[in-house]
Every structure is written in C-alpha cells, then in structure tokens.
Amino acid sequence: MKVQVKVKPNSNKQAIVDFGNYRYLIYLTSPVEDNQANIELINLLSKHFGIAPKNIKITFGATGRDKILELT
C-alpha cells in the first residue's frame, strides 16, 4: 500500500492527522538533522498501522516534507 504524508518536523507534539485516501499530516518532535525525523516518522507509522518498521520504505521525498511511503 502507498501512503502520502506531509511532515511537520520540530513540532511541540507528535500526532497523525488522517485526511482519508491514505493521505496524512504528521507532526514530529525530531529535527531534520541526521535523518532523525525520517526515523521518527517510520517508527510512528509502524505503531499506527501495526507493522514492523522494516516494512516501511520512503520511496519519494526522503529529504523533503512531502513524502510517499510504501507499506508492505
């Protein structure tokens, strides 16, 4: 399954807003340095969907705020 996300790093909260059709706005507390925000994103989505973090891959937008992730 493919998921579209828009990430807001350095937020005061950690939250997932679901817009339907596998589109999400995700607030992360981690900064973007050293790939910390992407790691937090994968861990948060793995808990949300109940799958292992190794089954989530960022297929587009690894360095941007708009991302497409592949969940297997």
Buried (B, 14 or more C-beta within 10 A) or exposed (E): EEBBBBBBBEEEEEEBEEEEEBEBEBBBBBEBEEEBBBEBBBBBBBEEEEBEEEEBEBEEBEEEEEBBBEBE
